[in-house]
Amino acid sequence: MLLDVSRAILSQGEEFSFTHHEEIEPQDIFGETVTFDTAQLVGTFRMEGDSLLIRGTLKTVAHGHCAACFAPVDYPTEAGFDEVFHRLSRWEKAAESEREEDPFEDHPVFEGSRVDLSHLAMSLTVLNLPMRFMCTPICNAMKAIRDRENETDDCQKELPDQHPFSALQQLLTKDEEV
């Protein structure tokens, strides 16, 4: 679905509010398929010359599985955004295809009076996902994993002089002229 920005094109510098819904395709993340509810983008946009300034907040819910017990987990995510889209005319589009370098590589582009926000929505959502999904409250499987991690830390506390570089340290103390 495209966001209609024709009002901003006709009224340069004037800010308009919007509410936009965007479908995010399921994503394969670390071998797991994560699905998403429809993302809601709420914010404002305005045109400054050929640049569309758009800012707001994205909200959605990601659906994955707990890393420990594999139970379904819902992860609500919210992210703010502040983006600049460059408007291309037909002539710029034709000239751009002839050039090897993209002069607008730093900013997303749009043509006409509608802007595609699907890539923005997907990027914001995926970047705000946790490294791994966990049950809330923490499930017994995750508690067991954390207890095992703490036991390993206890071993390190018992042998403070034993660390990965202890052999190198011994070489330095035996032969001072190294």
N, C-alpha and C positions, 0 to 999 in steps of 0.2 A: 504494500500500500504506500502511496506517495503523499507527502505533505504539500498542500497547496500554499504557495507563498506569493501568489499574484497580488494580494493586497499590499504587501511590503514592497514589491517591485514598483507599483503605482505610487506609493507614498514613501519615498526615500527618507530614511532616518526615523520613521515612526515605528514604534514597537507594538507588536501584536502578540497576544497570548494564544496558546494552542494546547490541545490534548490530542495525542496521536497514539494509536495502538499498532503494534508491530508483532508479527509472528516470527519466532526464532526457531530455525530448524534444529532438530536434535544434533548434538555434537558428540564426537568420539573423543573423550578426554582420558588419557592414560588407560586406554583399552575399555573404558566403560562408556556406554551411551547415556548421556545426560539429556533429559528433555526439559522443556520450559513452558510455563504458562504464557499467555499473551503478554508481551511487555507493554507497559503504559509509560509514555513519555509526556511529561507536562512541563511547559516552559514558555519562553518568549522567543520571537525572532524579529529581525529588522534588516533592511538592506542599507549598506553603506557603499555607494558606487556599484561595483560588480561583485561585492562580497556580501554574502548572507551570514549574519552573526546569529547563532542559535545557541541558547543556553537553557538548562532546565535539569530535571531529575528523571531518571529511569527507575521503574520498579517492576519486579517480576519475581517468580518463584521457580527455582531449579529443582528438579527431581532426580535423585541419584540413589545410591545404596551405601549403607554404613560400611566403612572400611574394615570393621572388625566382625560384625555379625551378619552383614549383607541384608539387613532389613531396609525397606524403603525409607528414604529421608527426604524431607522437603526443606529447602534452604532459601528463605526469602532474601533477596538482594536489592539494594538500593544504591544508585550511583549518580553523582552529579556530573554534568557535562557542560562544556563551553567550546563550541566548534565554529570554524569558519569554512564556508563552502564558497567556491569561486564560480560565478555564472559564466558559462561559455556561450558565445554566439555561434551561429553556423560557420562563420568565416574562421573564428578561432579554432573550432573543432576540425575543420578541414586543414588548416595550417598546422595544427598540433599533430595530426596523423602523418604529415610529411616530415616533421622533425624527428630526430632520434631522441633528443632529450625532452622530458616532459616539464614545461615551465611551471606547472601547477602541482608538482609531486608532493609539496608540503601540505597542500590543502585538498580536500575532496572537491569535486566539481559537480555541477548540475547544468542541465539545459532547460530552456523554457521556463515554466512557472511552477514546476513540481520537483520536489527533492526526495530522493530515495534515502531513508534513514535505516534501512535493514542492516547494513554493515556496521553502522554506529551502534545500534541496539545489540547486535551480536557481540561486538568487541567489548563494550562496556560490561555486558553480563558475564562473559567468559573470564574477563580479567578480574572480576570481583568474586569468583568462586573460590572456595577453600581448596587447599592442596588435597584434602581428603574429606569426605562426608563422614559425620559421626552422629550417632543417635543423641537426642536431647530428651531427658537426662541421659547421661552416659550409661551405655549398656554394660552388662557383666563382662562381655568379651573384651571391650575396650579397657575396663578396669583391670582385667587380668594382664593385658598387654602393658599397661602402664606400671603395674606392680613388677613385672619382669624387667622393665627398663630401669626401675628404681633399684632392683637387686644388683644389676650391673654397675650402677653408680656406686653402690656400697663397696663393691670390690675395689674400685678405683680409690675410694677413701682409705681403705685398709693399707694400700701400698702406694703412698704418695710419692715415693722416690722412683717408682716404676712407671715410666711413660714411654711412648713410642721412640723417643730420641735418647733414651738412657744409655744405650750402647755408644752413641756418639759422644755423649758427655764423659763417659769413662775414657775414651780415647784422648779427649782433650786434657783430662787431669793426669793421665799417665805420661803423655809426651807434650810438654809445654811449648815446644818449638814448632808445632804444626802450622 
